[in-house]
């Protein structure tokens, strides 16, 4: 059995069951910042992640966001930037 997780940090973590009581990270896949898990197609093994670009916040404009620009949390969603990322083996 495999499980997956993406918290929007630009990384998809795939976890594999190695025994009934043990799990291990099988791999980390680089995605786009802001992409989060949506669903797994169990027939094809493909994982679908959704995301949209985020605008620059007022804090970012003022240099108070630690250098973060767009992606993940931030300002309003950029129109037309909705994306579905497909990750497969």
C-alpha positions as CSV (number, residue, x, y, z in Angstrom):
1,X,0.0,0.0,0.0
2,X,1.2,3.5,-0.8
3,X,0.1,6.9,0.6
4,X,0.9,10.4,-0.6
5,X,1.0,13.9,0.9
6,X,1.6,17.4,-0.4
7,X,1.2,20.4,1.8
8,X,1.7,23.0,-0.8
9,X,5.5,23.4,-0.2
10,X,6.5,22.2,-3.7
11,X,7.1,18.6,-2.6
12,X,4.9,15.4,-3.0
13,X,5.9,12.7,-0.5
14,X,5.1,9.1,-1.4
15,X,5.0,6.7,1.6
16,X,5.1,2.9,1.2
17,X,3.9,0.3,3.7
18,X,6.9,-2.0,4.3
19,X,5.1,-4.3,6.7
20,X,1.7,-4.2,8.5
21,X,3.2,-2.0,11.2
22,X,6.0,-0.1,9.3
23,X,6.0,2.6,6.7
24,X,8.9,4.4,4.9
25,X,9.2,7.3,2.6
26,X,9.5,5.9,-0.9
27,X,10.3,9.1,-2.6
28,X,9.9,12.9,-2.6
29,X,8.8,14.4,-5.9
30,X,9.4,18.1,-6.6
31,X,6.2,19.8,-7.8
32,X,5.2,23.5,-8.0
33,X,4.8,25.5,-4.8
34,X,1.1,25.7,-3.9
35,X,0.2,22.3,-5.4
36,X,-1.9,20.2,-3.1
37,X,-3.1,16.6,-3.3
38,X,-6.4,16.1,-5.0
39,X,-6.8,12.5,-5.9
40,X,-5.2,9.2,-6.9
41,X,-6.2,7.3,-10.0
42,X,-5.7,3.7,-8.7
43,X,-6.0,2.2,-12.1
44,X,-3.1,4.2,-13.6
45,X,-1.2,5.1,-10.4
46,X,-1.3,8.8,-11.3
47,X,-1.7,11.4,-8.7
48,X,-3.5,14.6,-9.6
49,X,-2.5,17.8,-7.7
50,X,-4.3,21.2,-8.0
51,X,-2.8,24.6,-7.8
52,X,-3.2,28.2,-8.8
53,X,-0.7,31.0,-8.8
54,X,-1.1,33.6,-6.0
55,X,-0.4,37.3,-6.3
56,X,2.1,39.2,-4.2
57,X,0.7,40.3,-0.8
58,X,1.1,43.7,0.7
59,X,3.6,42.2,3.1
60,X,5.7,40.9,0.2
61,X,5.7,44.4,-1.4
62,X,6.9,45.8,1.8
63,X,9.6,43.1,2.2
64,X,8.0,41.6,5.3
65,X,7.4,38.1,4.0
66,X,10.8,36.6,4.3
67,X,11.4,36.8,0.6
68,X,8.4,34.6,-0.5
69,X,6.8,35.6,-3.7
70,X,3.6,34.0,-5.1
71,X,2.9,30.2,-4.8
72,X,1.5,28.7,-1.6
73,X,-0.3,31.2,0.6
74,X,-0.3,34.8,-0.5
75,X,-2.4,37.3,-2.2
76,X,-5.4,36.8,-4.4
77,X,-5.5,34.0,-7.0
78,X,-4.1,35.1,-10.3
79,X,-6.9,34.8,-12.9
80,X,-6.3,32.0,-15.5
81,X,-3.6,30.3,-13.5
82,X,-5.5,27.2,-12.3
83,X,-3.4,24.1,-13.1
84,X,-3.7,20.4,-12.6
85,X,-0.4,18.6,-12.2
86,X,-0.2,14.9,-13.0
87,X,2.5,12.8,-11.3
88,X,3.0,9.2,-12.3
89,X,5.5,6.4,-12.0
